[in-house]
Amino acid sequence: MTTGHNVHLLPQTDQLRAIHTIVRDKDCTREDFVFHSRRVIRQLLEAGLDLLPFTKKDVTTPVGTTYQGLEFASKICAVPVIRAGEAMEGELRYLHPGIRVGKILIQRDKRTKLPHLYYQHLPADIADGHVLLLEPMLATGGSAIAAIDVLREAGVPEKHIIMINFLSSPEGLRRVGTERPQVTIVTSAIEDRLNQHAFMVPGIGDFGDRFFGTTDSGATT
């Protein structure tokens, strides 16, 4: 499921495209949007977890034989980018109970259009393991790079960051691939382009607004 350097695209199955058809529809209800986007988020997280390093572990089965299995080889931390990234947090906690979670809040300055870090709270030992960076929308790549740099400044090696995106633009993928080439990206769709408002086309609108039921932006009539 790999396309390009360090970019992992979910298999484009008919079922995945059918789910995308539901959530991309501007008339999709919030209830349906949340339900079906969670189905895709679950696939993305499973794919991201599968990219982490594993080590061998043997266990004894109920019939008294040995199963030669695997376990995660390093600590794992999730860092959602507030607010949209928190849509992925609940699904990850279901898949990996007890996972440690940090938080980053980055917003674009209305005047300069540049990303600005407003808040960060990360585990003290975050540099000792791998990080799942949860950010549903990779558009221009500016906020993603800013979030990656927060982790790098906390000591996380770039190659230990796996960014989970619901949608990615070609422009965003190129920028992250050029400026932060060791970061791994997992996405469910690569869009055609960005429009003049930096929304992805064909797109989904504002993921956070649609998931949390706030003002819908990015949709056109």
C-alpha positions, 0 to 999 in steps of 0.5 A: 500500500505504498506510493512514493517515498514514505507515503502509505496509501490505504488500498483503494478498495471499493468499500473504502471508496463507498465510505468516501462517497458518503462522507464527501457528500455535502448533504451527509448528516453529522451522524453519518459523517462521524460513523463512517469517518471513524471506519476509515480512521480505524483502518488508518490507525491499524496501518500506522501501528503496523509500521512500528517496529516489533520484536519477537515474543513467545507465549504458551497457548492454552494447549501447552504449545509455544506460539512464536509471536511479536510485540511492539519494540518501543514505547508509543505515544499519540499526539493529536493536533487540536482540534481535528486530530482529536477525532482520531484519538478515541479510535486509537484508545480503543485499539491501544488502551492505555496509550500515552497522549500528548497535545499540540494546538497550532492555528494559522495567523489570520494576518500572516497566514503562517502556522502559530503554536499556541499550546503543547503538552507532551510526555517527558520521555516522548523522545524515547519511542515512536509517535503517531501524529494525528492530523486528519487534513494535510493541505498546504503542509505548513501546520503539519511541518510546524507540528513535526518540528514541535516533536523534533524539538522535544527530541523525537527523531524524525524517522520515529514520527508516523503522521496519520492523515484522512486526506492528503493533497499532492502539494502537502505531500511534496512539501513534507517529503521535501522538508521532512523526508524521514517522516512517514505518512499514512493516508486514505486518499490523495486529492487532485489539488488545492483550490484558491482557499487552500481546501482540497479538491474534490475534498471533504470540507473542514473535517473538524467542523463536520466531525464536531458539528460546528460551523461548516466551512470549505463547502460550496453551493 
